[in-house]
Amino acid sequence: MWKSIVKQMWNRRRSNAWIAIELLFVFCLTWYIVDYLFVYNYNLSIPTYRDVRNTLQVNISELPAEHPEYRAEESEGEALLQNYQRLIQVIKDYAGVEAVGISYGGASPGTGSYWGMGVFLPPDTTRIANGQRITVDPAYDFFRVFQYTADRGKRPVSTADFDWGIPNGVVTGKAIEDILAPQGSILGKEVEIWKWDDDRFVVTGVIDDIKRFDYDRPQGSFYVARTLAADNVRNAEISIRHHAGENTRAFRDRFKTELTGRLRVGNFYLLSVIPYTTIAENSKQGFGVANEIKLRMYMMIFFLLNILLCMMGTFWYRINQRPNEIGLRKAVGATGRSVHTLLVLEGIFLLLLITLPAMLIEYQFVHTDLIDTMGRRGEINTAYLPDRTAERFLLTNAITLIIMILTVTAAIWLPARRGASLAAADALRHE
C-alpha cells in the first residue's frame, strides 16, 4: 500500500507541491500557537498555594467635603482610625464571613499592582533573590482569607502563626530560601535589601510560593507588617472570605443589601464589593493575555479551516479524475474500506513529508529566542517543562502533528468516501 501511495504522490508531484507548501506554512503557524497555549496551560496546572474562590474585596470610600452629611472632624486623626476599625468590626461580625484581611498597596491576588525588591544574605552578594513585597496588617488574617499554605500545600497557615513583633521581621516564600540557602534554612537570619542602604529584615517564617496571576509561574514573595493607623487607612484594602456553602454572587448581594447602611460610619460608606475572581479576570483582560489567547485561537482555526477546505477541494477533484483507478482496484478485489483508507493515507503521507522541514524551520525560531516562555522570571529553570527546550519542542510538535492529522483526515474523509462508494463496473466505464 505504501509503495502505491509513494507512486501516486510522485505522479502528481506538481499539484502536491502546492499543497505541501500550504501544509508547511500551516504546520509552522499551528506549532507556534500550540507552543504558546501549551506553556499557558502548563502554568495553569502549577499549584498556586492560595485560593481566591469565595473571596471578596470590600471597597470603602469617603464622602466628599461638599456632601451635606460630611463632617470634617471625622476625617482626621483618631476619629478617622476609630471609624475605620468600627466598620471592619461590623464586617468581621457579619454572618458568613470566615476571615478578614488587611493589606496595603493593592498587593492582593489578581490585582495589577506590583512592588518588587531583591535581598541577599550578607556578605554573599552573588545570590540575589527577587520577589513581590506584600504589606499586611498582622492584626487581621490575610493568610487565612486566601488560604496560604506551607510545606507544598500540606499545612495551612494563619497570620497568627508568625512573630510580627520582631523589628523588621519578614515572612518569605520558599523560592527566596531556595535561592539564598539551597541546602539550608534562612529562618532567623538577616537578609539585606539589595541597593537599599543596608536596610535589613529578619526572616521569621517561610511559606509556599504564590503566583501573581494564575497563568504565571510561582514567584518569590516577601510579607512585611504594617499596623492600621490614621495615616494609612486610606491605602488599606479589606479582603474577606465567606463560607464555601454559599454562592459568591448570592453572598455579595446579601452583604451589600444588609450592610450598606451599617457601614455608613463617620464619613465612610460602602462603595463596592468585588469577587477576587472577577478582579483576576479583569487584570487578565487589562494585560492583554485574554485577547492574545483569543487572537491565536482564531488564527489557528482560520488557517486549519483553510487547509481543510483546500485539501477537500483538491482530493474531490482528484477522485473525480481517478474513477478508472478506483474501478480497477475494486475489480481485483479491493473493498470500499481499503480504497477509502488508501485515499486518506495519501493525504497523511503528504503531511508526514513536510513535518521534518517544518520542524527545521521552527527550530530557527527556538534557536534565535523568538519563542516566548510565559511566566518565566530570570534564569532558565529546568524544573519546569517549558524550560527543557528539547522536550518542549518535541512535545509541542507531536501535538501539532496530531491536530494536523485530524484536520487532513477530516478534509479527505468525504471525498474519499464518495470515491470508495463507486461500483467497480461504473468506475471502469471511464476506462
HUZIWO-V852484 format. One record per residue. N is the residue number from 1. RES is the residue in three letters. D_CENTER is the distance of its C-alpha to the mean C-alpha in Angstrom with 1 decimal. Layout:
n=N res=RES d_center=D_CENTER
n=N res=RES d_center=D_CENTER
This chain:
n=1 res=MET d_center=45.4
n=2 res=TRP d_center=43.3
n=3 res=LYS d_center=46.4
n=4 res=SER d_center=47.0
n=5 res=ILE d_center=43.5
n=6 res=VAL d_center=43.9
n=7 res=LYS d_center=47.2
n=8 res=GLN d_center=45.8
n=9 res=MET d_center=43.0
n=10 res=TRP d_center=45.6
n=11 res=ASN d_center=48.0
n=12 res=ARG d_center=45.4
n=13 res=ARG d_center=43.9
n=14 res=ARG d_center=44.3
n=15 res=SER d_center=42.3
n=16 res=ASN d_center=39.8
n=17 res=ALA d_center=39.2
n=18 res=TRP d_center=37.7
n=19 res=ILE d_center=35.5
n=20 res=ALA d_center=34.4
n=21 res=ILE d_center=33.5
n=22 res=GLU d_center=31.3
n=23 res=LEU d_center=29.7
n=24 res=LEU d_center=29.1
n=25 res=PHE d_center=27.4
n=26 res=VAL d_center=25.2
n=27 res=PHE d_center=24.3
n=28 res=CYS d_center=23.2
n=29 res=LEU d_center=21.2
n=30 res=THR d_center=19.6
n=31 res=TRP d_center=18.7
n=32 res=TYR d_center=17.1
n=33 res=ILE d_center=14.8
n=34 res=VAL d_center=14.3
n=35 res=ASP d_center=13.5
n=36 res=TYR d_center=10.7
n=37 res=LEU d_center=9.2
n=38 res=PHE d_center=10.1
n=39 res=VAL d_center=8.3
n=40 res=TYR d_center=4.9
n=41 res=ASN d_center=6.1
n=42 res=TYR d_center=7.9
n=43 res=ASN d_center=5.5
n=44 res=LEU d_center=4.6
n=45 res=SER d_center=8.4
n=46 res=ILE d_center=9.4
n=47 res=PRO d_center=11.4
n=48 res=THR d_center=10.8
n=49 res=TYR d_center=14.6
n=50 res=ARG d_center=14.8
n=51 res=ASP d_center=14.7
n=52 res=VAL d_center=14.6
n=53 res=ARG d_center=16.1
n=54 res=ASN d_center=19.8
n=55 res=THR d_center=19.5
n=56 res=LEU d_center=20.9
n=57 res=GLN d_center=21.7
n=58 res=VAL d_center=25.4
n=59 res=ASN d_center=26.6
n=60 res=ILE d_center=30.2
n=61 res=SER d_center=32.2
n=62 res=GLU d_center=35.9
n=63 res=LEU d_center=38.7
n=64 res=PRO d_center=39.8
n=65 res=ALA d_center=43.2
n=66 res=GLU d_center=44.9
n=67 res=HIS d_center=44.0
n=68 res=PRO d_center=47.2
n=69 res=GLU d_center=45.8
n=70 res=TYR d_center=44.5
n=71 res=ARG d_center=46.4
n=72 res=ALA d_center=46.2
n=73 res=GLU d_center=47.2
n=74 res=GLU d_center=44.1
n=75 res=SER d_center=41.7
n=76 res=GLU d_center=42.7
n=77 res=GLY d_center=43.4
n=78 res=GLU d_center=43.7
n=79 res=ALA d_center=43.8
n=80 res=LEU d_center=40.3
n=81 res=LEU d_center=38.9
n=82 res=GLN d_center=40.8
n=83 res=ASN d_center=39.7
n=84 res=TYR d_center=36.0
n=85 res=GLN d_center=36.6
n=86 res=ARG d_center=38.4
n=87 res=LEU d_center=35.6
n=88 res=ILE d_center=33.2
n=89 res=GLN d_center=35.8
n=90 res=VAL d_center=35.9
n=91 res=ILE d_center=32.2
n=92 res=LYS d_center=32.5
n=93 res=ASP d_center=35.4
n=94 res=TYR d_center=33.9
n=95 res=ALA d_center=33.8
n=96 res=GLY d_center=30.4
n=97 res=VAL d_center=28.9
n=98 res=GLU d_center=28.0
n=99 res=ALA d_center=27.1
n=100 res=VAL d_center=27.0
n=101 res=GLY d_center=25.4
n=102 res=ILE d_center=26.3
n=103 res=SER d_center=24.2
n=104 res=TYR d_center=25.0
n=105 res=GLY d_center=23.4
n=106 res=GLY d_center=20.4
n=107 res=ALA d_center=18.6
n=108 res=SER d_center=17.3
n=109 res=PRO d_center=13.6
n=110 res=GLY d_center=11.5
n=111 res=THR d_center=14.4
n=112 res=GLY d_center=14.6
n=113 res=SER d_center=17.5
n=114 res=TYR d_center=17.5
n=115 res=TRP d_center=20.7
n=116 res=GLY d_center=20.6
n=117 res=MET d_center=23.5
n=118 res=GLY d_center=24.7
n=119 res=VAL d_center=27.2
n=120 res=PHE d_center=29.6
n=121 res=LEU d_center=32.2
n=122 res=PRO d_center=35.5
n=123 res=PRO d_center=37.3
n=124 res=ASP d_center=34.7
n=125 res=THR d_center=32.8
n=126 res=THR d_center=31.3
n=127 res=ARG d_center=28.4
n=128 res=ILE d_center=26.2
n=129 res=ALA d_center=23.3
n=130 res=ASN d_center=21.0
n=131 res=GLY d_center=18.8
n=132 res=GLN d_center=18.2
n=133 res=ARG d_center=21.4
n=134 res=ILE d_center=21.3
n=135 res=THR d_center=24.7
n=136 res=VAL d_center=25.6
n=137 res=ASP d_center=29.0
n=138 res=PRO d_center=30.2
n=139 res=ALA d_center=32.5
n=140 res=TYR d_center=29.6
n=141 res=ASP d_center=26.9
n=142 res=PHE d_center=23.5
n=143 res=PHE d_center=22.3
n=144 res=ARG d_center=23.5
n=145 res=VAL d_center=22.0
n=146 res=PHE d_center=18.4
n=147 res=GLN d_center=19.7
n=148 res=TYR d_center=19.2
n=149 res=THR d_center=20.4
n=150 res=ALA d_center=22.2
n=151 res=ASP d_center=23.1
n=152 res=ARG d_center=19.7
n=153 res=GLY d_center=19.6
n=154 res=LYS d_center=23.2
n=155 res=ARG d_center=24.7
n=156 res=PRO d_center=23.7
n=157 res=VAL d_center=24.8
n=158 res=SER d_center=26.6
n=159 res=THR d_center=27.5
n=160 res=ALA d_center=31.1
n=161 res=ASP d_center=30.4
n=162 res=PHE d_center=30.8
n=163 res=ASP d_center=33.7
n=164 res=TRP d_center=32.9
n=165 res=GLY d_center=36.6
n=166 res=ILE d_center=36.6
n=167 res=PRO d_center=36.9
n=168 res=ASN d_center=33.8
n=169 res=GLY d_center=32.0
n=170 res=VAL d_center=28.3
n=171 res=VAL d_center=25.8
n=172 res=THR d_center=23.2
n=173 res=GLY d_center=20.1
n=174 res=LYS d_center=20.8
n=175 res=ALA d_center=19.4
n=176 res=ILE d_center=22.2
n=177 res=GLU d_center=24.8
n=178 res=ASP d_center=23.7
n=179 res=ILE d_center=24.2
n=180 res=LEU d_center=27.4
n=181 res=ALA d_center=29.0
n=182 res=PRO d_center=27.6
n=183 res=GLN d_center=30.5
n=184 res=GLY d_center=31.3
n=185 res=SER d_center=30.5
n=186 res=ILE d_center=30.3
n=187 res=LEU d_center=31.5
n=188 res=GLY d_center=34.4
n=189 res=LYS d_center=34.2
n=190 res=GLU d_center=34.2
n=191 res=VAL d_center=31.4
n=192 res=GLU d_center=32.2
n=193 res=ILE d_center=30.0
n=194 res=TRP d_center=29.8
n=195 res=LYS d_center=32.2
n=196 res=TRP d_center=32.8
n=197 res=ASP d_center=36.6
n=198 res=ASP d_center=36.6
n=199 res=ASP d_center=34.7
n=200 res=ARG d_center=33.9
n=201 res=PHE d_center=32.0
n=202 res=VAL d_center=33.0
n=203 res=VAL d_center=30.2
n=204 res=THR d_center=30.9
n=205 res=GLY d_center=27.9
n=206 res=VAL d_center=24.9
n=207 res=ILE d_center=21.9
n=208 res=ASP d_center=18.6
n=209 res=ASP d_center=15.8
n=210 res=ILE d_center=13.1
n=211 res=LYS d_center=9.7
n=212 res=ARG d_center=10.1
n=213 res=PHE d_center=6.8
n=214 res=ASP d_center=4.7
n=215 res=TYR d_center=1.8
n=216 res=ASP d_center=5.6
n=217 res=ARG d_center=8.4
n=218 res=PRO d_center=11.2
n=219 res=GLN d_center=13.7
n=220 res=GLY d_center=17.4
n=221 res=SER d_center=18.7
n=222 res=PHE d_center=22.2
n=223 res=TYR d_center=23.7
n=224 res=VAL d_center=27.0
n=225 res=ALA d_center=29.5
n=226 res=ARG d_center=30.9
n=227 res=THR d_center=33.4
n=228 res=LEU d_center=33.7
n=229 res=ALA d_center=36.6
n=230 res=ALA d_center=38.2
n=231 res=ASP d_center=36.8
n=232 res=ASN d_center=33.1
n=233 res=VAL d_center=32.8
n=234 res=ARG d_center=31.8
n=235 res=ASN d_center=28.7
n=236 res=ALA d_center=27.8
n=237 res=GLU d_center=24.9
n=238 res=ILE d_center=25.6
n=239 res=SER d_center=22.9
n=240 res=ILE d_center=24.1
n=241 res=ARG d_center=23.1
n=242 res=HIS d_center=25.1
n=243 res=HIS d_center=26.4
n=244 res=ALA d_center=24.1
n=245 res=GLY d_center=26.9
n=246 res=GLU d_center=26.6
n=247 res=ASN d_center=24.2
n=248 res=THR d_center=22.3
n=249 res=ARG d_center=23.7
n=250 res=ALA d_center=27.1
n=251 res=PHE d_center=27.1
n=252 res=ARG d_center=26.1
n=253 res=ASP d_center=28.9
n=254 res=ARG d_center=31.4
n=255 res=PHE d_center=30.5
n=256 res=LYS d_center=31.1
n=257 res=THR d_center=34.2
n=258 res=GLU d_center=35.9
n=259 res=LEU d_center=34.9
n=260 res=THR d_center=35.2
n=261 res=GLY d_center=38.9
n=262 res=ARG d_center=38.7
n=263 res=LEU d_center=36.2
n=264 res=ARG d_center=38.7
n=265 res=VAL d_center=39.9
n=266 res=GLY d_center=41.9
n=267 res=ASN d_center=40.2
n=268 res=PHE d_center=36.7
n=269 res=TYR d_center=35.3
n=270 res=LEU d_center=32.1
n=271 res=LEU d_center=30.0
n=272 res=SER d_center=26.9
n=273 res=VAL d_center=24.8
n=274 res=ILE d_center=21.0
n=275 res=PRO d_center=18.5
n=276 res=TYR d_center=15.7
n=277 res=THR d_center=13.3
n=278 res=THR d_center=14.9
n=279 res=ILE d_center=14.6
n=280 res=ALA d_center=10.8
n=281 res=GLU d_center=10.8
n=282 res=ASN d_center=13.5
n=283 res=SER d_center=11.8
n=284 res=LYS d_center=8.9
n=285 res=GLN d_center=12.1
n=286 res=GLY d_center=14.0
n=287 res=PHE d_center=12.0
n=288 res=GLY d_center=12.1
n=289 res=VAL d_center=8.5
n=290 res=ALA d_center=9.5
n=291 res=ASN d_center=12.8
n=292 res=GLU d_center=11.8
n=293 res=ILE d_center=10.2
n=294 res=LYS d_center=13.3
n=295 res=LEU d_center=15.6
n=296 res=ARG d_center=14.7
n=297 res=MET d_center=15.0
n=298 res=TYR d_center=18.3
n=299 res=MET d_center=19.5
n=300 res=MET d_center=19.1
n=301 res=ILE d_center=20.8
n=302 res=PHE d_center=23.5
n=303 res=PHE d_center=24.4
n=304 res=LEU d_center=24.4
n=305 res=LEU d_center=26.6
n=306 res=ASN d_center=28.8
n=307 res=ILE d_center=29.3
n=308 res=LEU d_center=30.0
n=309 res=LEU d_center=32.7
n=310 res=CYS d_center=34.1
n=311 res=MET d_center=34.6
n=312 res=MET d_center=35.9
n=313 res=GLY d_center=38.5
n=314 res=THR d_center=39.5
n=315 res=PHE d_center=40.0
n=316 res=TRP d_center=41.8
n=317 res=TYR d_center=44.2
n=318 res=ARG d_center=44.7
n=319 res=ILE d_center=45.5
n=320 res=ASN d_center=48.0
n=321 res=GLN d_center=49.6
n=322 res=ARG d_center=49.8
n=323 res=PRO d_center=51.7
n=324 res=ASN d_center=54.5
n=325 res=GLU d_center=52.2
n=326 res=ILE d_center=50.6
n=327 res=GLY d_center=54.1
n=328 res=LEU d_center=55.4
n=329 res=ARG d_center=52.6
n=330 res=LYS d_center=53.3
n=331 res=ALA d_center=57.0
n=332 res=VAL d_center=56.7
n=333 res=GLY d_center=54.7
n=334 res=ALA d_center=51.1
n=335 res=THR d_center=49.3
n=336 res=GLY d_center=47.1
n=337 res=ARG d_center=44.2
n=338 res=SER d_center=44.9
n=339 res=VAL d_center=45.3
n=340 res=HIS d_center=42.0
n=341 res=THR d_center=40.2
n=342 res=LEU d_center=41.9
n=343 res=LEU d_center=40.8
n=344 res=VAL d_center=37.1
n=345 res=LEU d_center=37.4
n=346 res=GLU d_center=38.7
n=347 res=GLY d_center=35.5
n=348 res=ILE d_center=33.4
n=349 res=PHE d_center=35.8
n=350 res=LEU d_center=35.3
n=351 res=LEU d_center=31.5
n=352 res=LEU d_center=32.1
n=353 res=LEU d_center=34.4
n=354 res=ILE d_center=31.9
n=355 res=THR d_center=29.0
n=356 res=LEU d_center=30.4
n=357 res=PRO d_center=31.1
n=358 res=ALA d_center=27.6
n=359 res=MET d_center=26.2
n=360 res=LEU d_center=28.6
n=361 res=ILE d_center=27.4
n=362 res=GLU d_center=23.7
n=363 res=TYR d_center=24.8
n=364 res=GLN d_center=26.1
n=365 res=PHE d_center=22.7
n=366 res=VAL d_center=21.4
n=367 res=HIS d_center=24.7
n=368 res=THR d_center=24.6
n=369 res=ASP d_center=21.1
n=370 res=LEU d_center=20.0
n=371 res=ILE d_center=16.7
n=372 res=ASP d_center=13.8
n=373 res=THR d_center=11.6
n=374 res=MET d_center=8.4
n=375 res=GLY d_center=8.3
n=376 res=ARG d_center=11.9
n=377 res=ARG d_center=14.5
n=378 res=GLY d_center=18.0
n=379 res=GLU d_center=19.6
n=380 res=ILE d_center=18.5
n=381 res=ASN d_center=17.8
n=382 res=THR d_center=18.8
n=383 res=ALA d_center=17.7
n=384 res=TYR d_center=14.3
n=385 res=LEU d_center=14.9
n=386 res=PRO d_center=13.4
n=387 res=ASP d_center=16.1
n=388 res=ARG d_center=18.8
n=389 res=THR d_center=19.6
n=390 res=ALA d_center=22.2
n=391 res=GLU d_center=20.4
n=392 res=ARG d_center=17.2
n=393 res=PHE d_center=19.7
n=394 res=LEU d_center=21.7
n=395 res=LEU d_center=19.0
n=396 res=THR d_center=17.3
n=397 res=ASN d_center=20.9
n=398 res=ALA d_center=21.9
n=399 res=ILE d_center=19.2
n=400 res=THR d_center=20.3
n=401 res=LEU d_center=23.9
n=402 res=ILE d_center=23.4
n=403 res=ILE d_center=22.0
n=404 res=MET d_center=25.0
n=405 res=ILE d_center=27.5
n=406 res=LEU d_center=26.5
n=407 res=THR d_center=26.9
n=408 res=VAL d_center=30.2
n=409 res=THR d_center=31.5
n=410 res=ALA d_center=30.8
n=411 res=ALA d_center=32.5
n=412 res=ILE d_center=35.6
n=413 res=TRP d_center=35.9
n=414 res=LEU d_center=38.0
n=415 res=PRO d_center=40.3
n=416 res=ALA d_center=40.8
n=417 res=ARG d_center=41.7
n=418 res=ARG d_center=44.2
n=419 res=GLY d_center=45.8
n=420 res=ALA d_center=45.9
n=421 res=SER d_center=47.7
n=422 res=LEU d_center=50.6
n=423 res=ALA d_center=53.9
n=424 res=ALA d_center=55.6
n=425 res=ALA d_center=58.8
n=426 res=ASP d_center=57.0
n=427 res=ALA d_center=54.9
n=428 res=LEU d_center=58.0
n=429 res=ARG d_center=59.9
n=430 res=HIS d_center=57.9
n=431 res=GLU d_center=59.5
